Amino acid sequence: MEDNIKTIDKMKMGAVMGGTVGLCVGFVFGTINIIRFGSGAKGPISMLSQYMLGSAASFGFFMSIGSVIRSEGKMPAGIQWNQKPLPIQINPRQQHPKFESEQ
């Protein structure tokens, strides 16, 4: 049960951090777009808030998912060191038939 609480807390922290970053990014890019293209019929405050909330929601969502993925499936330190690497077969390099006569 403690692992679930830790995972949920990490998810909340990722959402808060992503939301904060998203608000800042939305403010910067929203301000730039309003200056370049104008605010339209809605007004500058409404347009800026749309940019900020949209980017905060997307950043928060992806940061919360990323923090859950990062916190899942960790093994104890001793188990990680005892795992054997996968055997990799390396084939020797072969000369292309076109270039065999040049040597």
N, C-alpha and C positions, 0 to 999 in steps of 0.2 A: 504494500500500500504506500510505503514511503517513496518508492520509485515513481509511482504515478503522481504523487504530490510534487515531487521534484520536477517531473516532466511538465506538469501543468504550470508550475511556477516559471520554468524556463520558457514555456510558450508565451506566457503573459509578458515576461520581460522582453522577449523578442518582438512581440506586438507593440509594446510601448516604445522600444528603441526605434523600430521601423516606422511607427507613426510619427515620432518626433523628427526623424530624418525626412520623412515624406512631407511633413508640414513645411520644413525649411526649404526643401527643393521645390515644392509647389509654390511657395511664396516668391522665390527667385525667378523661376520660369514663368509663373503667372504674371508677375510684374513686367518682365521683359515682353511677353506677348501682348499685354495691355498697352504698353508704351508703343510697340511696333504696329499693332493692328487695331487698336482702339477697343473699347469695352462693349460696343454694340448696344442693343436696346436694353439689356439687363442692368447695366451700370457697372462701374469698376469694382465695387465691393462684392457684388454677387458673383462676378466672373472670377475674381481673385479667390473667393471662398470655394468656388467649384474646383479650381486648380489645386488648391491646398488640400481639400478633403479627398479628392480623387487620388492624388499622389500619396497622401497619408494612408489611405485604405489599402492601396496596392503594396506599398512598402511594408506596412504593418503585417499584412497577410503573408507575404513571402518571407519576411524575417521570422515570423512565428513558426511557419512550416520548417524553415531551415534550422531553427534552434531545436525543434523536436527531432528532426532527422539526425542532427549532430549529437543529441544526448541519448539516442537509442543504441542498443546493442554494444555497449562497452563491456569488455572482458576484464577480469582482474589482471593486474600487472603480470603475475607469474604465468598465466596461461598464454599471454601474447608472446612471451619469450620462448615458450616451449613448442610453439608451432613450427613445423618444418616448412621450408619454402617449396613451392611447386617445382618439380623437375622440368627444366627447359632444355629441349634438344636444339642445338645450333648446328645447322648443316653447313659444311664447308662451301666457300664461294666457288662457283663454277664459271668458267670462261665462256662467253658468248661465242657461238660458232663463227660469227662474222669476224671477230677479232683474234681468233686462234692463230691465223696465218701471219699476223703482224709480229709475233714474238720470235 
